[in-house]
Amino acid sequence: MAEQEQNTMQNVQSQTQPTNTEIKVPQADPHDPYAFPAAMPSSADREPRSFEVDAFPKPTRKQEDWRYTPIDRICEFFDVFEPSGKISVDITDTDGNPVDTSHVEVSQVDMGEKPSGTVLMPNDRVSAVEWVSGKTATVVRLHGENEKPVVVHVHGGGMDLDSFHLVIQADDRAHGDIIVEHDGTARIAEGVEIVTGVDSHISTTFVQEWDKGSKHVGNHRIRVGAGATLRHSVVTLGGDVVRIRMDQDFGGAQGDLNMLGIYFADPGEHIEHRTMVVHNYPECKSRVVYKGALSGKGAHSTWVGNALIEPTAPGTDSYELNRNLVLTPGAIADSEPNLEIENGNIIGAGHASSVGRFDDEELFYLESRGISETEARKLVVQGFFAELVEEIGVPAIAQHLMNVIDRRLARGENVAMQAVLEEK
């Protein structure tokens, strides 16, 4: 009987006294910035990452990442399609000669076969659709010192849906420039993977100079190696709708990333660039500078810049800047810089953006010295872009870019003059 009373008393005590159970908090993987749970929830990098199309809902304007995009004009890229294969790709040096095979290797691999699919994963539906729809990937591998830039010329073959996947690999301590030119007429989904080796110094320049009516949705996935320097430039000068998303992280400490962008939107065109810079290693540096001009009714540009500094990235130095010059009434520029800091031990982090028209004082100064208004406007825009063109640092295309900008300005002047006459 005494033993039964003792057991009853122990049961009562166990029910009334609090249990000393340790709460276990899930630990993030510091080497994987996209592991779940994250070191901290990030509003800047909130979308899933997957090669599966069904991992992403179909885009709508209610979704944050698509609210500036004309969904109805690119809806054909939201579902898996059969590529037409009409796009042609030529790879040469800047003189049109075959590349130096002692420093440049060009190959084709099946999608999913390494090195394709090794740099991050798609972060939106159109990127996953490109991955699943494509059949092969073109691989350009650099090693050693490359004196002449490599030119990848992508020529559109018509308005049938098509895809293109490019992998750029740079070995440890490699030096070189790669220019990717797009022209012709196309509706293309493009995926680009860029990985730079330890202590490499690489420049990549992507030029979109599509014919009227063309559509281009792209995703650049970038990893900058330890101690490596990458200059990543995007120049968009033509296309009915061009939407390019860039997702980047670092593969080691002391990486240096410089992202430059130039764009010019004509009447009715939608030009959109989105950058996502993730600082996940110590002592890395990033600079993002994008400049755009818009001319004519319905010209629309969007720049969204995201920078995320993770707890694993002390000593970070990050800055992003966007400037927009509205040349005529009726053009709209959306500019949205976002900065998320999860580490107090950094060198610096900041952002700035602006949307404005011509500076009246600059125009007045030039006109007061006998320069016509048309020429004054052209000089102001040339000066607006010139510094960035020079910083891109590829002489083979610098003059071409300025010539194209001049032609766009002349076309814009004609459009503006026609609009004035119609109002009268």
SULCORDA-V712507 format. One record per helix or strand. SS is the DSSP state (H for helix, E for strand). FROM is the first residue (numbers start at 0). TO is the last residue. If there is no record, write none. Layout:
ss: [SS | SS]
from: [FROM | FROM]
to: [TO | TO]
//
This chain:
ss: [H | H | H | H | H | E | E | H | E | E | E | E | E | E | E | E | E | E | E | E | E | E | E | H | H | H]
from: [1 | 52 | 63 | 70 | 74 | 87 | 103 | 124 | 135 | 144 | 149 | 174 | 200 | 214 | 228 | 240 | 255 | 269 | 284 | 299 | 316 | 331 | 347 | 359 | 372 | 394]
to: [15 | 54 | 65 | 72 | 76 | 92 | 109 | 132 | 141 | 144 | 169 | 195 | 209 | 223 | 237 | 249 | 264 | 278 | 293 | 308 | 325 | 340 | 355 | 366 | 391 | 422]
//
